[in-house]
Amino acid sequence: MSISELIKARTSASSYDPSRQLSEAEINELIELATQAPSAFNLQNWKFIAIRSAEAKASLLPLAFGQQKIVDAAVTFIICGTLEPHATLPAALKPTRDAGIIDEAIYNGWIGAAQNMYGENPTFQRDEAIRSGALAAMTLMLAAQDKGLVSCPMIGFNPAGVAEAFALQATDVPVMMVTVGYPGSSNWPKKPRKQISEVLTFA
């Protein structure tokens, strides 16, 4: 499929085939593709927890209010954005500088700008964490669609409970969960979208 066809074909799935699993290599490839998403300053301020064992699914199920797709999907990704991105930017940006894509002046300038933007602004840090996590989640879902898988973004979960159960750090913000797997037999077709005239304005 072309990227246009993938976007139009993707739908949020609630029905999964519980008999079909994904290998660690397949999960790694999905996340490698998800991390191609953009982020401010190339912060890459995201983390992914792949819930795929029966034990982990059993722990997650009540925290997701008993939604069966947690059990049936091959994997549920807990997608986090991370706070304090100004502290991790020097290391994240170093490969870009070392590859000669940016020079030392730009490297130092971006680090200084990030410090000014995020250093004393916890609200903006959280906003950036959610932006980065959401961009990665959408990229992950399109990657899954390309591989013949289905997916579903989930906001129906207990963030504090998830953070405790899966030992998230204080700087990890659970942005959403995404179930991924092979389709079951009872998924709805693509739901109609609003007309472009309802959502687009030219200025």
N, C-alpha and C positions, 0 to 999 in steps of 0.2 A: 504494500500500500504506500501511496505518497503520504506526506505529512498531513495534507488536507484530508485525505481519506481516513487516516488514523484519528484525527481530531473529531471528525464527524461520526466515526464508528464507536468511539469510546462512550460507555455508559457506566453508571454506578451499579455494581452487581451486589446482590444480597444472597444469591444462590451459588454455591461452589461445590465442586466434586471432591468430597473428602478423601477419595481413594488415590488421588494424584498429588504428589508432592513435588517440591523443587529442591534441587541439590544445592549444596553450599556454593558451588561454582556458579550456578544460575542466579542465586541471590546476590553473590558478589558482583556479577555482571550488571544486574539491575541497579545496584547502588553506584557502580562506576558510572553508569549512564545518568543516574539522578544527580550526581555531583558535577555534571556538566552545566547545571543550572547557573544563572547569573547570581552574583551577590555584590553588594556595595564594596568597592575597593578590592574585590576578589577576596573578601573576608572568609568565605566558605564556612560560615559560622552555623554549622548544622551537625547533627549526630543522628544515627539510625540504630534502633534496637530491633533485631529480627526475631519475632516470637514464632517459633515453629515446633518446639517440642510439646508433647502432650502435657507435661507438667507446667510449662510456662503458659500454655493456653488456658489450663485450668485456673491458674492464678489470675490471668487477665480477664477471664470471662465475667466474674462478678463486678469487676471494675469497669466493664463495658456494658453494665446493666443487662447481662444475660444474652447478648446478641449472638445468635448461633453461628453467624459467619466467622466469628473469632475462632471457633472450633473447626469449622469445615474448610476455611481457606488454607492454602498451603502455608502461608506466612502472613502475619500481621506486623507491619512496620510501625513502631513508635517513632515519629519524626520530631526531633527537637531542634529548635534554634538555640543558640548559646548566647548568654549575656557576656558583658565585658569584652566585646570584640576588639577594642583598641589594644587590649593586652596580648591578644593572640595574633594580631595583624602582622607584626614584624616577621614571625616565623612563617605565616601563611603566604606572605608576599615575597619572601626571599627567593624561591625558585623562579619567580617572574623576573626579578632583578638579575639573578645569576644567568638566566637565559638571554639576557640582553634585550628583553621586551621593553623594560623601563630602565632608566638610568638611576644613578644614586640620588640625584636631586629629586626626581619624581618619587622614588622610594621613601626618602625622608619626608618629603612634602605630604604624601598620603598618610604616613604614620602620624605626623603632626596634626593633620586635619581630622583624622579619626579620633585622636586623643581629645581634641577640642569639641568634637561633635558628641562623643559618647561618654567621655570620662566622668563628667558630673551630671549626667542626664539619664537616670535609670529608666525613665519612660521611653526615651528614644532607643535605648538599648533593647528594651522589650519589643518595641515596634519593629526594630531591625531583625530581631530573632524570629518574629512571626513572619515577616516578609521573606526572609531567607528560607525558613522551613517550608512555607507554602509554595515557593518557586520550586524547591527540590521535590516536594510531593507531587506537583503537577507533572514535572519531568519524569518522575518515577512511573506515574500512571500511564503516560504516553509510551514509555519504554516497555512496560508490561503489555500494552495493547499491541505493540509491534511484534511481540513474541507469542501472540496467540493467547495471551492471558487476559483475565478480567480483573478489575480492581474496584475499590470503593473508598473514598475519603470518609473518615469518621470523626465527628466531634462529640459523639455521645459516649463519654467516658469520664472517670473521676481523675483529674490531673494529679491531685495530691496523692491519691492512692496509688496511681501508676508510678509516680516518682519514688514513693517509698518501696513498693514491691520490687521494682527493678533497679534500685540503687542509683537513681539519677543524681547528678551533682546539683548543688544549689544554683549553679549557673545554667542548668539545662531547663529549657522551657518546652514542655510537651505541646507542640503546635497542633498536631492532629495524628490520627492513626490511619494507615492505609492497608486494607486487606488486599491480598494478591493471590491468585490461583487460577485453576482451570474452571470454566463455567459449569454450573449445575444446570438443572432442567427447568427452573422456574424464574428466570430473570425477566424483568420487563424490557420491552423494546425502548429505543431511544425516546426520551420525552421531548415534545416540541419546545422550541425556543421562542422567545419574544421576537417580534419583527424588528429589523434593524432600525427602522424609523422610530421605534420606541426607546432605543438606547443610545443612538448616535446623534450628536449635534456637531455641526461644523462651525468653526469660528474664524 
